[in-house]
Amino acid sequence: MLPVVALVGRPNVGKSTLFNVLTRTRDALVHDLPGVTRDRHYGVCRLVEDRHFVVVDTGGLVDDAAGLDAQTARQAELAVEEADVVVLTVDARDGLLPTDRSILDRLRRAGKPTLLVVNKVDGLDEQVALAEFAALGLASVFGVSAAHGRGMGPLLDAIVAALPEPGADPLAAEPDDGIRVAIIGRPNAGKSTLVNRLLGEERVIASDVPGTTRDSIRIALERDGKRYTLIDTAGVRRRARIEDALEKFSVIKSLQSVEAAHVTVLMLDAREGVSDQDTSLLGHVLESGRALVVAVNKWDGMDKYQREQCVASLTRKLDFAAWARQVFISALHGSGIAELMKAINRAYASSNHKFTSSELTRAVEAAYQAYQPPLVRGHTPKLKFAHPAGTNPPMIVIHGARTKHIAEGYRRYLENFFRKRYRLEGTPIRIEFRDSDNPYAGKRNELTEGQQRRRTRMIRNAKRGKH
């Protein structure tokens, strides 16, 4: 499972800005008005290769909190409880305030590794700004400017060093745990009912009351001679509707389940259509690069017109993930389950497809001949050869000339070309372009003695011809 890093501090010190920098998103609302962030906000930092971690943005802490401020403080405390590392953020322009000291006292009682980030040092003498906060007695102090991305490298190194050593994945404890399948979706979409249907027993509680499942539950399954590990996750509602503090843990658990899975099944309610929350969950799956199957549940009982409207809505709203197989099922009655398992198997096989450099190079040549990329400053980019760079998802590196300016539309064309050529279904494909180095760049052409004599002779004859 991914380790957790919590960002805490007073209001308006730049925690949300730092969150956006670490996650390379704009998910956290940033404003000069203090107290904009109240709930915990979760994202995944992938800036350090092979050491990804979950980042939790929290609301600002104040002294003598009451009302909404007290609820905000409780959310920050819960974030600290679940965190492996805490990043205390302070404002270099405000200086050291008594609230900063009281927040640090709370963190010390929690006993979690703590790093001190002095934000907004741009335009100030950094050494002077850091010296003022030395009174807090923390060994790890970093001056940064989150708004400009300054000082992120040393901070990332320190966070990674403070994280616990990556242990064995609980799901990989057995040598053959099969295909790991995470089932995600909104509350009451039928995730637990689907798990029970696949297992043939009431293994997990399924209820009409949304939010029955609180934690991610992993269950081994053997079906048609194949092994699976099902991960039933808690339903994720819109943050505005989350009132129970315990339910907020479902967000981070769902993110971690997607990261741990081979294939993700996004459960939709056919009668409610595709909501903004569904597309947000789908965005997390696409960002993680995991194989995807869309299961449209509660398909039974709908008349022909309702089904046509549902299909039209899915086609329109899920166009950005058209490569994901859509399966219409009834988890309660078991219809469509066999087709769903076939889609999961195909998505897993596609995400782990093994390419060779020769076949990829031939495919790139065929795609290039069929449709060339647009001109770049009057020149056509050249695609020379390709080779595989990983699986789950498939990664393809294409070498060529002037590839830095290839349009995003041409990248999508290549993705669809590979997907059709190799019959890949249910998996994203990542393509990286690299410009081949010019072996003669920066080198001067030195003439040999014979070439130098001929050059001198030609120049002399040219001068004589003028006379």
N, C-alpha and C positions, 0 to 999 in steps of 0.2 A: 504494500500500500504506500501511497505517496506521503512523505512527511509534510507537516503543516507549519507555516510561519505566520504569526499574527502581527499586524501593525497596530500599535496603540499609541495614545498620546492625547494632548489637549485638542480642543476644536481648532480647525483652521491652521494646522502646522504642516499640512501637505501630505497626509497619509494617503488620501485618494489619488493624488498625483503620483506618488511613489508606487501605489498599487498598479496604476495604468502603465507605468514604465516597466515594472517587473513582468506584467502579464502581456505587454505589447497590445493592449486593448484600450478602449475608451468606455469600458463597462461601468466604471465608477464615476458618478456625477461629481464634477469639480466646480466649485464656486467660491468666491471670496466671502460669502456669508457663512459664518460659523454654524455648525450643527446641521449641515445638509445631510450628512450620512448619519443614519440612526441604526439601521439593521446591519448585520454582518454581510459582507459581500465576498464571494469566493471566486477565485480564478487560479489558473495553473501557470507557473513560471517555467518556461522551457529555454531560458537563455543559456543554461549550462548543460552541455551534452551529457546524457546518461545520469543527470542528477536533477530531475524535475521535482518540483514541490508545489504544494497548494499554498496560495497567499490569501490571507483573510484580512479584509479592510474593515475596520471598526469605527464606530462613532466616537466623537471627542468626549473625554472624561473631564468632569468639573468637580469642584469641591461642593459639599452639601447638596448633592443632586436630589431632585424631587420631580415627580411627574414623569414626563417624557425623558428627561435627563437621567432619572433613576433607571428607567427601562433600557436606555442606551448603555448605561454603565453595566447593567446586568449582561447585555449582549457581549460587551467587551470582556467581561469576566469569563463568560462561557468560551469565548475565542481563546483566551489565555489557557484555560483548562485543557482544551483539545490540542494546543500548539506544542510543537517540539522545540521551537525557537521563538522568542519574542523580540520584536524590533521596536524599541521605544523611540518615538520621533519627537523632536523638539524644534523650536523656531530660533534660528540664530539672531534674527532681528529683534525678537522680543527679549532675548536673554534668558537666564535661568530664573524661573518663577517658582513660588511655593507649591503650585499645583504639580509641577514636574517632579518635585521631591516626593509629594504624597503618592503620585502614580508609581514611582520607582519603589516606594515602600511596599505597595501592594504586590508589585511584581516579585520582590525579594521574598515575600511570604509565600508566593506560589512556587518558588524554587525552580523556575525555568531558566535556561540559558538566555541571557539578555544582551542585546547589542544596542548601542546608543547611536542614533542618526541625527546629526545636527543639520537640519535642512535650511535652505535659502541662504547659503553662504556666498552666492554670486554677488559681486560688488563689494564684499567685505574682506577684511584681512582674516583669512581662514584660521591662522594660528591663534590670533587673539580671540576669535569666536569660540574655538575649541577649548581654549584655556579656561574660559569662564565655566564651562560645564565639567571641568575636571573635578570640581567639588563633589560631584555625584559619586565618584569612586568607582566608575566602570572602566574596565581595562580596554574594552573594544569600543572606540569612538570614531565615527566617520563623518567627515564634512561632505555634504552633497548639495546639489541643486537639482531636485527632482524635475522641476519645470523644464530644465535644459539638458537633463540626462547626464549631468556631471558627477563624477565620483562613483558611478555604478559598479565599475569593475572591482575595486577593493571590497565594496560592500557585498557583492555577490560571492566573492571568494570567502569572506568571513562567514556568511550564512551557510554556505556549503560545508565549511569546516566544522561548524557548530551542529550541523544536522547529525542525527544518529547514523551509525554505519548501516548501509543497506543490507538488510537481512534477507533471508529466504522468503519469497512470496508464499503466503499461507496457501494460496491456491496451487502452488507448484511443489508442495511438500511431497506429494506422491509422484512417482516417476511418470505415470500416465494418467493425468486427470482429464484428458480429453479436450474437447473444444469448450472454452469458457464463454458462456453466453450471458450477457448482462441484459436484463429486461427493465427498461426505464419508461417513464411516462408520468402523466398527471395522476393525482389521486383518483381512485375509483374507475380507472381505465380497464381494469381486469387483469392486472399483472399476477396477483396471487392466485386468481382463478385459473390462469393459464398454467402456472407451475403445478397446481394440484391436478389439472387435467393431464399434463405430461407424465406426472408421477403415478397417476391412478389412485391417489389417496389424498386425504385432507392433511397435507404436510404443513401448510402455513394457513394462517387465519385469513379467510376471505369474507369481507363484510361490505354492505352497501354504504357504511359510514366511511367517508374519505379519511385517509391518514391512519388506517389501522396498522399498516406495516411501519415500524419505526426505524429499523436498521436493515442493512443489507444482509440477506440470508443466502448462504451458499449450500447447494444440495447437489449431490452426485446423481447422475442419471445414465442409464444404459438403455439404448433404444436401437433396434435393428442392428445389433452387433457393434455399435459405436458408443464411445464414452463421452459424456458431457458434464460440465459443471454449470448448473443454473445459478444465476445470481439475481435473486428477487430484491429489488430496491424499493425504498420508500418513495411514495409519490411526491413530486415537486410541484407545489402550488406557486402562484404569483406571490411575491414577497408581501404585497399589501394585504393578503389574506392570511398570512401566517401569524398566529397569536401565541401558540404554545412554544416556549423556548426550546423544549426537547425536539420539536419538529424541525427546527432550524438545522439540526445536525444532518438531516436527510440530504441537504444540498451537497455538503462535502462528501458524504457517503456515495451519492450517485456519481459525482465526478471521479472518485477513486475507483468505483466499480467499472466505469467505462474504460479507465486507463488499464485496469487489470484484465479486461476481457479480450477475447479474440474477435467476437462478433457481438454487436449491440442490436437488440430488438427494440424499436421504438413503438410502444403501444399507443394507438389512437382510438378514440371513441367515435365510431361511425356516425352516431346520432348527434354529436356535438361538433364534428368537423375538426379542422386544423386551427388551433389557437396560437396566439403569440408565444405562449409558454412552450407549446410543442416545437415551434421553430427555434426557440432559444435552446431547448434541449438538443435539437438536431444540430445546432451550431456547435455545441460542445463535442458532439460525436465527430463532426467533420474536422474540427480542430485537432482532435486526438488522432485522426487518421485510421480509426477502426472501421472494419467492415460493418455494413448496415443492412438491416431488413426492417421494413415498415409493416407492422401487423395492424390491420384495421379491424378492431374488435366490435362485437355486438352487431354483426352484419345480418343476423337472423331477425326476422320480424319486420324488416324494412320492405316497403313495396317498390315496384320498378322505378317510379319517379324519384323516390328518395335515394335509391342507389345510384341513379344517373347523376343526381345533383352532388352526391358524395364523391363520385369518381371525378366529376368536373372540378370540384373544389381541390381535391388532392393533386390533380394534374396542374392546376394553376398555382397553388401555394407551395408545392414541393418541386417546382421545376428546377431549382438549383441543385437538387439531388435526384435527378431523374434516373441515374444509374442504379439506385437502390430498388430492389424488388419489393412491390407492394402485394401483400397477401391478405385476403379477406377471410376472416375467421369468426368463429363463435367459441370463445374459451369455455363458456358454460355448457354447450352441447357437443363440443368437440369437432365441429365441421371446419375443414381447412387446416387442421393441425398437421396432417401428413405433408401437405404442400409447404407449410411453414418450415418444417424440419428440412425438407429438400432445399429450400431457399437458404437456410442457415448453412447447410453443408456446401452449397455452391459458393456462397459468399466467403466462407473460410478457405475453400480451395483456391478461389481467385485471389484472395489477399496474400496467399503464400505461394503463388505461381512462380516457378523458377524459370528465369530467362537466361539465354546465352548472349554474349556480346555479338556474335555473328548474326543471329536471327534479329536482334534489335537493330543492328546496323542496316540490314536488308529492309526492315520495316520502315526505318527512317528514310531510306532512299526512295521507297515506294510512296510514302506520304509526301515527300518533297517533290517528286515528279508529278503527283496528282494535283498538288496545290502548293505553290511557293509562297513564302511569307512576304508581306508588303515591303516595299523599298525602304531603306534606311539611308537618308542623305544621298539618294540617287544610286545606292548600291543594294543588291539583294543579299541578305544574310545567307551564309553557307552552312549547311549541316553536314558534317563529315562522317562521324561515327558515333555509336552509342554503346553503353554498357550498363548492366544492372548495378544498383547500389544498396539494395535491401528489400525486405519483404514486410508485409503487414504494417503499412500498405506497401504495394510495389513502388519502388523508387528507380527512376531511370535518369541517367546522366547523359546528356547529348553534347558533344563537342563540335565546335564549328567556328566560324568567323562572323563578327558583328552580331553576336547573339544577345548582347545586353539590351538591345533595343527591340527585340521581338515582342510583338503585341500580345496581350493576354488572350485575345481571341484565337491566335494561332496556337497558343499553348493548349487551349481547350480543344481545338481541332485535333492536335496530336493525341490528347488523352482519349478522345472518342475514337480515333483511328486505332490506337492500341487496344482499346476495349472491344472494338468490333473484330479486329484481326485475331485476337487471342480468346475471344468469347469470355471476357471477364465481366462478372456480374456481382454487384453488391459491394464493391470495394473502390475507394478513391485511388487515384494514381497520381503520384507526385513526380514532376519532371523538373530537372535542374539543367540549365544551360551553362556551358563553360566555354569561354573563348580560348582557342588553341594558341599557345605562345609562338611568336615569330622567332625562329632560331637565329635570324640575321638582325633582329632588332638591336640597335645600339652598337653594331659592329661596323667598322670601316673597311672598305674593300681595298686591301693593300696590293699594289701592282708588283709583279715580278720584275726582274731586271730586263728581260726581253720585252715585256709589255711596256716598261718605262722607255726603252730605246725606240720602240715603234711609235709611242705617243709623241716623243720629242721630234722624231722624223716627220710625222704627220703635221705637227704644228709648224715646223720649218718650211715644209713644202707649201702649206697653206699661206704662209707669209710671202713666199716667192711668187705665188700665183697672183697675189694682189698687185704686185709690181709689174 
